[in-house]
Amino acid sequence: MNWSTLSIMRLEVLLTFMVLYQLIADLSEKENKRSVIDFTIIFFTIITFIGFLPSENTTLFGSMYINDELRVFFKNILNVSTLIILLQSTGWLNKPENQSKTGAFYLLIFSTLIGMYFMISAGDFLMLYLGLELATLPLTILAAFDKNLRRSAEAGIKLLMSSAVSSAVLLFGLSLMYGVYGTLHFSEMALLTDASTLSIMALIFFMAGLGFKLSLVPFHLWTADVYEGSPMPVTSYFSVVSKGAALFTLALVLYRVFGSQPNVWTMAAYILSITTMVVGNLFALRQKNLKRFLAFSSITQAGFMMLGFVNSDALGMNTIVYFMLIYSLSNLAVFGVLSIVTNNTGKENMDDFNGFYSTNPRLSLIMLLALFSLAGIPPVAGFFGKFFLFTAAASKGFYILVFIAVLNATVSLYYYLLVIKAMFINKNETPIPNLPSTGYEKLALSMCFVGIVVIGFVSALYDYVMLVVG
C-alpha cells in the first residue's frame, strides 16, 4: 500500500482516524464531551467536503475494491445523511445520562459507515460480505444503546437474530453463485450468462439477504420493534443511511453484474414492490407511536423504490438513486423534529402532537413539508421522485404495477395527513410547549428544508445523476 492507494481510499482512511480519535477521546472527563462533539462534527464536515473532490477511477487489491464516480457519489449521499444525523444527535448526546456515551456512539457510527463504504466499493462478493458484516455488527450494539431500557435491549437482540438469518441466506446464495460461475469477481461474472435454475435460485437468495436490510416484505418483521426500541438518532440512521447503503449495493450488483439477465430480478422486484407497498401501508394505518409509524412508512417507501428495479435500463437505476436522495432528506427532517420533541418531553405518540402548531409553528411547518414530500405531493421534491419512479416502470409497460403504486401512494397520503391533522387542526388544552433546540439541530433542519424545497426544481441535479449512472 502506498500514498496513491491511500488517496483513493481517502474516505475509509479518514474515517479510520475518526474511530481512533473516538477511542482516545472517550478516556477524557465528562466536562470535555462538548469539545468532542464539536470536533467530531467539524472534522466529519471536512470529510464530507473531501468526498466531493475529484477522484481517480481505478481498482485496488486485485479488483476487490473499485473506485469510480458513481460509487463516490453514493458515498457522498451517505456522508451528507450521516452529517445531518450527527447534527441532530447533539441534543440527545447533551442529556446528562448520555454524555458518558458520546465516544462510544460516534465510534460505532463511524465503524458501521466504514463497512458501508466497503459494501459500495466492493469488486467481488467476498468484499461485499465483509463490508456488510462490518456495517451490521456495530448496528446491533447501537440498537441496544439505551442499556437501561428493556425495549432497547430487545431491539438489539431482534436485530442480531434477523441479521444472522439474513447473513446465512445471503451466504448460501453466494455459495450457489460460486458453484455456477466459478468466481465471485463482479467483472468476470458480468461476462457470463447462465439462466439455469441454480443461478436463478442463487440470485433470489442474494436479493433476499439484502431484502432484510431494506425491510422488504416478507423480510420486514424486525423493523418496527427495532425502530421503536432504538434511540432516536440510531432509528434515523437505520431508516436512511443503513437502508441507503443496502439499496445502492443491490443496484450496483443487479445493474452492473447481472444486467445481461434482467428477467429474473425485474420479476422479483415486481413482486416485492407490490407486497412491500401494500403491507407497509396496511400496518402504517394502525400505528399511534410515531417511531413505529415511520418504520412502516419506510417499508412502504422501500416498496416504491423497487419500482425502479423493474426497469433494467439506466433510467431505472437513475430514478432509484434520485428517489433515495430525496427520501433521505425528507425522512431526516421528520426524525429531526421528532428528535427535538423526544429529547425535551419524552413524547413520541401521534396524539401528543395535537395542537403542536400553536406552540411550535416552525417545527410544524418543517414536519408538514417533509410529510408532503414522503407522500409525493407537489411541488416538494418527493413528488418528482415518485413521478420519475412511476415513469421508469411505465416505460417498460408495467401499467398495472404503476396503477397499484398510485393507489398505495393515495393510501399513504391519508396516514401522513393524520399527523398533519394532529398538529394543525386537533385541539389540545395542554399542547407541547415551545421547545428549545441546539444550533446544530437548527442547521440540520435547515439543510433538510432546503433539500426538500429545492431539489425537485434543480434539473441539473437529475441530469448529473443520469450522467453518473450512465
Protein Blocks (a to p, Z undefined) as FASTA:
>chain_A
ZZklmmmmmmmmmmmmmmmmmmmmmmpcfklmmmmmmmmmmmmmmmmmmmmpccddddee
hhlaccdfklmmmmmmmmmmmmmmmmmmmmmmmpmklmmmmmmmmmmmmmmmmmmmmmmm
pcbfklmmmmmmmmmmmmmmmmmmmmmbmklmmmmmmmmmmmmmmmmmmmmmmmmmmmmn
opabfklmmmpccfbfklmmmmmmmmmmmmmmnopafklmmmmmmmmmpcfklmmmmmmm
mmmmmmmmmmmmmmmmmmmmmmlmmmmmmmmmmmmmmmmmmmmmmpmbfklmmmmmmmmm
mmmmmmmmmpmbfklmmmmmmmmmmmmmmmmmmmmmmmmmmmmnopabfklmgoklmmmm
mlmmmmmmmmmmmnopafbfklmmmmmmmmmmmmnopamlmmmmmmmmmmmmmmmmmmmm
mmmmmgcfbdcddddddfklmmmmmmmmmmmmmmmmmmklmmmmmmmmZZ
